[in-house]
Amino acid sequence: MRQAAEQSAVLERARKRLASALDVLEAAINRRREHDRQRGELEAQIQAFGTDRSRLAGELDHARANLSSLEATNREVAQRLDQAVDTIRAVLEAQER
């Protein structure tokens, strides 16, 4: 009888150790799943950042081209205005004589 009680106690301790080990394993699995999920989210964000960077680089190139065009147009308009002012001055001076 005593031997049966000892065996029962040994089995109960073994069952508790097994349950504890399974709990530790389950917690480790859950941590790994969370880590994998977060990694997937980070990879998706990195991909989105890369896409945004490419789009923004294209927009920047386009804006620079527009700026160059506007600067050239501005110089041309300034030259034409200077010529127009010079022409008007010449006409006014000619009329004053």
C-alpha positions in Angstrom: 0.0 0.0 0.0 2.8 2.3 0.9 4.6 1.5 -2.3 1.4 2.4 -4.3 1.1 5.7 -2.5 4.8 6.5 -3.2 4.3 5.6 -6.9 1.2 7.8 -7.0 3.2 10.7 -5.5 6.0 10.2 -7.9 3.6 10.1 -10.8 1.9 13.3 -9.5 5.3 15.1 -9.3 6.1 13.9 -12.8 2.7 15.1 -14.1 3.3 18.5 -12.6 6.8 18.8 -14.1 5.4 17.8 -17.5 2.6 20.3 -17.2 5.1 23.0 -16.2 7.4 22.1 -19.1 4.4 22.2 -21.5 3.5 25.7 -20.1 7.1 26.9 -20.7 7.0 25.4 -24.2 3.7 27.0 -25.0 4.9 30.4 -23.8 8.0 30.0 -26.0 5.9 29.1 -29.0 3.7 32.2 -28.3 6.7 34.4 -28.1 8.1 33.0 -31.3 4.8 33.6 -33.1 4.7 37.2 -31.9 8.2 37.7 -33.0 7.5 36.3 -36.4 4.3 38.4 -36.7 6.3 41.6 -35.7 9.0 40.7 -38.2 6.5 40.3 -40.9 5.0 43.7 -40.1 8.5 45.3 -40.1 9.3 43.7 -43.4 6.0 45.1 -44.8 6.9 48.5 -43.5 10.4 48.4 -45.0 8.8 47.4 -48.3 6.4 50.3 -48.1 9.2 52.7 -47.2 11.1 51.6 -50.2 8.1 52.2 -52.4 7.6 55.6 -50.9 11.2 56.5 -51.3 11.1 55.6 -55.0 7.9 57.6 -55.5 9.3 60.6 -53.7 12.6 60.4 -55.6 10.6 60.5 -58.8 8.6 63.5 -57.6 11.8 65.3 -56.5 13.3 64.7 -60.0 10.2 66.1 -61.6 10.1 69.1 -59.2 13.8 69.8 -60.0 13.0 69.7 -63.7 10.1 72.1 -63.2 12.3 74.4 -61.2 14.9 74.5 -63.9 12.3 75.3 -66.5 10.8 78.0 -64.3 14.2 79.5 -63.7 14.9 79.6 -67.5 11.5 81.1 -68.1 12.1 83.7 -65.4 15.4 84.7 -67.0 13.8 85.0 -70.4 10.9 87.2 -69.0 13.3 89.4 -67.1 15.4 89.9 -70.3 12.2 90.8 -72.3 11.1 93.2 -69.6 14.5 94.9 -69.6 14.3 95.2 -73.4 10.7 96.6 -73.2 11.7 99.1 -70.6 14.7 100.1 -72.7 12.5 100.5 -75.7 9.9 102.6 -73.8 12.7 104.8 -72.5 14.1 105.3 -75.9 10.7 106.2 -77.3 10.0 108.7 -74.4 13.4 110.3 -74.9 12.8 110.6 -78.6 9.5 112.3 -78.0 11.0 114.7 -75.5 13.5 116.0 -78.1 
